[in-house]
């Protein structure tokens, strides 16, 4: 059975995506920024004490700076001991931004409140929240900052130079600063949140395209190998066919031997036909890709051909398809053959022989289910290149099936059956009368 596993060579998320997705790297940056803010606050207190003539409430400011430093120390130790998962990282980031806003509000309360020229620093946590958090959390951080700003317009310790104007009410300048802050906060929140969401969506789309390119490159390489193998097998099969024809004319064969030779001749003829199809598709893919075929008869023929190559398997077909012509992709034959081969291999591992095939329509889509009795694990159909568990790594069939179905708008899924796995192939069909493939 072919098992899909991630390819270690696939490109991971970009640095920008990692930062804006509120992951561990984002917390590293935020913690570094908070230590810088702590150092800046301490330096500002020292500079104010050395240069300002009017005293400030230095004990209160040092208490705020010390509490912020203690928070940063605890957060840094916790982050180094345990790297949080993405969901918890978002909660921690929101908590850090809230503490930043509260620390700034405390410092501004003792240094003039909303009249301080540093009140616009509230925009910093808003910008980070809009860039790294989901919209509800970013709105919550913005509301916290706006609330602190509003409270600081009414409740604060005036600077000594402001005492003469304390009873004059709010100046037009202060109200204008407040309105400017609210407008700026709204613009930053909306714009950066929108840009961040676009960036994450684009990064996810690029990662998906990279996986598709890897898968298609793998399939193209396998196609080249298959074409070379088909050319190499053509001559030996012709030799075997000639020998079987001569052996069939041997008068010394008994009835059982003649039946065995006849079966071998049919199998060789079918194999040569399949090789001719492969080589013809390589030479003239644009002509042979789609053919108008009877739905019911096509599935009957494909299952019958496979049964001829595997007479030891007890194959049961329930074909509920309508007997109408439909444009089918030539890869359907390979896809169904691969699923039947995998079912037979799973059965052999458990000394079982029954395989059930169910074919029908689901709306406008062809649905074929293949159920084995192998009792093994259900394959995990991912989008990454395969790592085969077969000897010699020869089992890349499911990758090719998946790639062909993806190209045609279909998909392949697996589920657990009564005694094994059930492979479900779903392929959209063109509307009656359409001459193109889906």
MARKOL-490986 format. One line per field, with one value per residue (C-alpha): residue in three letters; x, y negated, z negated; residue number from 1. Coordinates in pm, whole numbers, plus 50000, padded with zeros to 5 digits. Each point is the difference from the previous one (the first is absolute). Layout:
residues N
resn [Ala ...]
u [X ...]
v [Y ...]
w [Z ...]
resi [NUM ...]
END
This chain:
residues 438
resn [Unk Unk Unk Unk Unk Unk Unk Unk Unk Unk Unk Unk Unk Unk Unk Unk Unk Unk Unk Unk Unk Unk Unk Unk Unk Unk Unk Unk Unk Unk Unk Unk Unk Unk Unk Unk Unk Unk Unk Unk Unk Unk Unk Unk Unk Unk Unk Unk Unk Unk Unk Unk Unk Unk Unk Unk Unk Unk Unk Unk Unk Unk Unk Unk Unk Unk Unk Unk Unk Unk Unk Unk Unk Unk Unk Unk Unk Unk Unk Unk Unk Unk Unk Unk Unk Unk Unk Unk Unk Unk Unk Unk Unk Unk Unk Unk Unk Unk Unk Unk Unk Unk Unk Unk Unk Unk Unk Unk Unk Unk Unk Unk Unk Unk Unk Unk Unk Unk Unk Unk Unk Unk Unk Unk Unk Unk Unk Unk Unk Unk Unk Unk Unk Unk Unk Unk Unk Unk Unk Unk Unk Unk Unk Unk Unk Unk Unk Unk Unk Unk Unk Unk Unk Unk Unk Unk Unk Unk Unk Unk Unk Unk Unk Unk Unk Unk Unk Unk Unk Unk Unk Unk Unk Unk Unk Unk Unk Unk Unk Unk Unk Unk Unk Unk Unk Unk Unk Unk Unk Unk Unk Unk Unk Unk Unk Unk Unk Unk Unk Unk Unk Unk Unk Unk Unk Unk Unk Unk Unk Unk Unk Unk Unk Unk Unk Unk Unk Unk Unk Unk Unk Unk Unk Unk Unk Unk Unk Unk Unk Unk Unk Unk Unk Unk Unk Unk Unk Unk Unk Unk Unk Unk Unk Unk Unk Unk Unk Unk Unk Unk Unk Unk Unk Unk Unk Unk Unk Unk Unk Unk Unk Unk Unk Unk Unk Unk Unk Unk Unk Unk Unk Unk Unk Unk Unk Unk Unk Unk Unk Unk Unk Unk Unk Unk Unk Unk Unk Unk Unk Unk Unk Unk Unk Unk Unk Unk Unk Unk Unk Unk Unk Unk Unk Unk Unk Unk Unk Unk Unk Unk Unk Unk Unk Unk Unk Unk Unk Unk Unk Unk Unk Unk Unk Unk Unk Unk Unk Unk Unk Unk Unk Unk Unk Unk Unk Unk Unk Unk Unk Unk Unk Unk Unk Unk Unk Unk Unk Unk Unk Unk Unk Unk Unk Unk Unk Unk Unk Unk Unk Unk Unk Unk Unk Unk Unk Unk Unk Unk Unk Unk Unk Unk Unk Unk Unk Unk Unk Unk Unk Unk Unk Unk Unk Unk Unk Unk Unk Unk Unk Unk Unk Unk Unk Unk Unk Unk Unk Unk Unk Unk Unk Unk Unk Unk Unk Unk Unk Unk Unk Unk Unk Unk Unk Unk Unk Unk Unk Unk Unk Unk Unk Unk Unk Unk Unk Unk Unk Unk Unk Unk Unk Unk Unk Unk Unk Unk Unk Unk]
u [50000 50127 50018 50021 50241 50121 50306 50276 50107 49676 50026 49874 49813 50168 50154 49732 49724 50167 50018 49646 49842 50064 50239 50307 50207 49746 50029 50380 49966 49740 50212 50300 49788 49874 50353 50084 49696 50105 50349 49859 49764 50282 50226 49722 49951 50372 50019 49694 50146 50325 49858 49654 49973 49652 49989 49807 49850 50316 49915 49677 50178 50275 49734 49835 50334 50093 49666 50033 50353 49878 49723 50250 50237 49729 49868 50350 50073 49665 50051 50345 49883 49691 49935 49624 49781 49844 49668 50161 50256 49718 49863 50346 50055 49669 50097 50340 49842 49744 50279 50184 49690 49949 50366 49988 49674 50158 50305 49784 49772 50290 50137 49712 49751 49854 50197 50327 50168 50062 49632 50013 50217 49667 50003 50289 49812 49705 50222 50155 49659 49858 50295 50029 49665 49660 49755 49801 50318 50142 49677 50020 50356 49899 49700 50226 50241 49718 49844 50326 50043 49648 50046 50332 49816 49816 50216 50371 50262 50071 50355 50118 49989 49631 49869 49926 49770 49832 49666 49984 49845 50112 50173 49911 50352 49948 49661 50156 50275 49736 49802 50320 50087 49660 50012 50357 49918 49704 50200 50289 49765 49802 50287 50255 49743 49895 50359 50091 49709 50092 50360 49901 49759 50263 50261 49760 49919 50369 50069 49720 50137 50347 49859 49814 50318 50192 49731 49978 50378 50002 49728 50181 50314 49801 49845 50343 50102 49674 50051 50353 49882 49725 50253 50227 49717 49866 50262 49999 49619 50006 50243 49779 49694 50175 50110 49649 49854 50242 49931 49625 50052 50187 49791 50148 49816 49712 49680 50122 50323 49817 49774 50306 50165 49680 49977 50364 49945 49701 50197 50295 49766 49833 50338 50118 49679 50060 50360 49877 49759 50283 50231 49719 49910 50363 50016 49655 49869 49776 49807 49977 49931 49619 49779 49622 49915 49699 50016 49865 50191 50324 49999 49896 50289 50259 49897 49989 50350 50134 49825 50174 50340 49907 49788 50084 49793 49627 49883 49635 49876 49681 49969 49711 50127 49770 50073 50055 50300 50217 50333 50248 50363 50238 50159 49685 50124 50333 49831 49758 50274 50220 49721 49929 50372 50025 49691 50149 50328 49818 49803 50313 50145 49703 49949 49669 49867 49670 49988 49676 49968 49700 49946 49729 49919 49994 49828 50216 50302 50122 50060 50186 50069 50250 49984 50263 50015 50357 49918 50295 50020 49811 50244 50039 49945 50195 50132 50370 50217 49989 50234 49915 50006 50028 50327 50218 49766 49793 49663 49945 49665 49785 50197 49930 49633 49968 50178 49785 49679 50110 50069 49647 49829 49950 50143 50092 49905 50032 49790 49988 49778 49863 50326 50237 50026 49756 50151 49750 50077 49785 50031 49775 49848 49925 49640 49842 50101 50317 50305 50252 50117 49913]
v [50000 49654 49759 49625 49814 49638 49922 49852 49789 49811 49633 49893 49683 49672 49788 49735 50254 50142 49655 49890 50329 49935 50289 50050 49769 49722 50040 49982 49664 49868 50096 49826 49692 50000 50014 49706 49812 50076 49866 49692 49928 50031 49776 49741 49991 49951 49730 49818 49996 49859 49734 49891 49724 50102 50333 50302 50281 50207 50275 50078 50002 50229 50233 50021 50063 50268 50177 49999 50141 50274 50092 50017 50219 50250 50006 50053 50292 50161 49957 50157 50301 50071 49898 49945 50139 49748 49973 49931 49770 49771 49981 49919 49736 49832 50005 49842 49723 49935 49972 49760 49780 50008 49917 49706 49881 50012 49803 49741 49965 49858 49786 49790 50256 49926 49674 50193 49998 50376 50095 50113 50293 50175 50055 50246 50288 49935 50033 50324 50143 49913 50165 50318 50075 50096 49714 50051 50003 49702 49805 50085 49864 49687 49949 50034 49737 49765 50045 49913 49695 49883 50046 49814 49696 49970 50175 49926 49825 49664 49892 49702 49782 50086 49894 49651 50131 50283 49815 49879 50327 50198 49807 50047 50136 50286 50094 49995 50233 50239 50000 50045 50302 50163 49945 50127 50304 50086 49963 50211 50267 50036 49966 50220 50267 50015 50011 50265 50220 49961 50091 50316 50104 49938 50197 50292 49989 49990 50298 50190 49913 50113 50336 50030 49923 50262 50257 49919 50010 50339 50128 49867 50180 50320 49954 49988 50316 50170 49907 50138 50318 50040 49975 50251 50251 49988 50234 50263 50012 50054 50288 50152 49965 50184 50279 50038 50013 50278 50179 49988 50202 50277 50318 50150 49763 50133 49808 49832 49891 49857 49800 49864 49902 49834 49799 49895 49893 49787 49839 49922 49857 49779 49884 49915 49804 49801 49931 49879 49766 49860 49947 49852 49757 49887 49940 49843 49897 49721 50241 50306 49831 49995 50255 50037 50336 50180 49956 50338 50196 49816 50101 50355 50024 49855 50233 50295 49928 49977 50326 50169 49900 50106 50315 50093 49707 50036 49669 49891 49706 49805 49769 49754 49763 49904 50139 49660 49857 49756 49830 50171 49931 50277 49993 50156 50342 49955 49863 50290 50252 49849 50018 50362 50085 49846 50191 50326 49931 49929 50324 50206 49871 50157 50304 49853 49991 49808 49653 49802 49730 49765 49751 49736 49633 49736 49708 49916 50193 50354 50186 50331 50174 50284 50195 50255 50252 49923 49864 49760 49630 49748 49800 49632 49811 49676 49762 50064 50233 50365 50221 50354 50294 50248 50178 49790 49704 50106 49892 49648 50093 49811 49683 50026 50075 49705 49766 50107 49960 49660 49888 50102 49847 50330 50152 50328 50081 50304 50126 50313 50280 50313 50194 49765 49664 49840 49780 49748 49841 49701 49843 49720 50083 49751 49922 50211 49865 49829 50093 49892 50164 49853]
w [50000 50084 49708 50046 49774 50003 50202 49788 50295 50024 49930 49660 49909 50067 49727 50053 49960 49689 49839 50087 49894 49628 49961 49779 50219 49950 49623 50029 50176 49754 49698 50152 50066 49641 49860 50225 49868 49642 50062 50175 49710 49748 50210 50034 49621 49944 50269 49862 49649 50132 50231 49883 49742 49888 49813 50124 49788 50043 49744 50185 50337 49869 49860 50343 50171 49744 50032 50380 49976 49765 50244 50285 49798 49909 50358 50144 49767 50077 50374 49991 49800 50206 50360 50018 50281 50244 49815 49663 50163 50116 49646 49862 50267 49917 49631 50072 50208 49725 49741 50232 50020 49622 49934 50238 49843 49654 50111 50178 49696 49798 50286 50125 50129 50343 50016 50019 50342 49957 49993 50363 49888 49945 50377 49971 49831 50231 50306 49873 49911 50341 50171 49794 49835 50130 50040 49674 49788 50190 49941 49628 49976 50192 49770 49694 50134 50098 49656 49824 50223 49921 49624 50012 50136 49667 49743 49978 49790 50166 50051 49800 50310 50051 49658 50118 50270 49808 49961 50357 50126 50299 50270 50365 50048 49752 50149 50345 49882 49867 50326 50197 49788 50053 50376 50025 49789 50222 50320 49867 49868 50323 50245 49824 49915 50364 50124 49746 50103 50367 49919 49813 50276 50265 49806 49962 50370 50092 49775 50171 50344 49894 49891 50331 50194 49803 50064 50371 50038 49831 50233 50307 49892 49947 50343 50159 49819 50102 50366 49992 49834 50258 50283 49825 49947 50354 50150 49719 50010 50375 49949 49730 50224 50285 49766 49862 50352 50088 49673 50063 50320 49817 50042 49683 49764 49797 49928 49681 50160 50299 49768 49816 50329 50119 49677 50032 50362 49896 49721 50227 50263 49740 49869 50352 50054 49682 50104 50338 49821 49787 50296 50205 49722 49981 50374 50043 49661 50127 50224 49774 49667 50028 50175 50017 49841 49861 49624 49900 50262 49926 49634 50092 50245 49760 49720 50238 50129 49646 49905 50292 49858 49647 50025 49640 49867 49933 50147 49970 50208 49929 50300 49968 50270 50287 50344 50161 50181 49811 50054 49771 49931 50102 49653 49852 50110 49821 49689 49964 50074 49728 49742 50090 49983 49654 49886 50130 49822 49673 50038 50057 49673 49818 50226 50116 50355 50008 50154 50037 50265 49997 50282 50026 50039 49727 50166 50301 49874 50059 49673 49979 49669 49963 49673 49900 49717 49898 49655 50019 49911 50211 50217 49913 50323 49962 50263 49951 50204 49904 49810 50108 49765 50287 50077 50224 49945 50298 49856 50130 50153 49751 50063 50372 49938 49766 50241 50297 49803 49868 50356 50100 49696 49819 49686 49834 49642 49774 49712 49790 50129 49837 50033 50177 50173 50245 50270 50141 50336 50095 50345 50132 50338 50278 50077 50276 50337 49875 50194 49741 49694 49670]
resi [1 2 3 4 5 6 7 8 9 10 11 12 13 14 15 16 17 18 19 20 21 22 23 24 25 26 27 28 29 30 31 32 33 34 35 36 37 38 39 40 41 42 43 44 45 46 47 48 49 50 51 52 53 54 55 56 57 58 59 60 61 62 63 64 65 66 67 68 69 70 71 72 73 74 75 76 77 78 79 80 81 82 83 84 85 86 87 88 89 90 91 92 93 94 95 96 97 98 99 100 101 102 103 104 105 106 107 108 109 110 111 112 113 114 115 116 117 118 119 120 121 122 123 124 125 126 127 128 129 130 131 132 133 134 135 136 137 138 139 140 141 142 143 144 145 146 147 148 149 150 151 152 153 154 155 156 157 158 159 160 161 162 163 164 165 166 167 168 169 170 171 172 173 174 175 176 177 178 179 180 181 182 183 184 185 186 187 188 189 190 191 192 193 194 195 196 197 198 199 200 201 202 203 204 205 206 207 208 209 210 211 212 213 214 215 216 217 218 219 220 221 222 223 224 225 226 227 228 229 230 231 232 233 234 235 236 237 238 239 240 241 242 243 244 245 246 247 248 249 250 251 252 253 254 255 256 257 258 259 260 261 262 263 264 265 266 267 268 269 270 271 272 273 274 275 276 277 278 279 280 281 282 283 284 285 286 287 288 289 290 291 292 293 294 295 296 297 298 299 300 301 302 303 304 305 306 307 308 309 310 311 312 313 314 315 316 317 318 319 320 321 322 323 324 325 326 327 328 329 330 331 332 333 334 335 336 337 338 339 340 341 342 343 344 345 346 347 348 349 350 351 352 353 354 355 356 357 358 359 360 361 362 363 364 365 366 367 368 369 370 371 372 373 374 375 376 377 378 379 380 381 382 383 384 385 386 387 388 389 390 391 392 393 394 395 396 397 398 399 400 401 402 403 404 405 406 407 408 409 410 411 412 413 414 415 416 417 418 419 420 421 422 423 424 425 426 427 428 429 430 431 432 433 434 435 436 437 438]
END
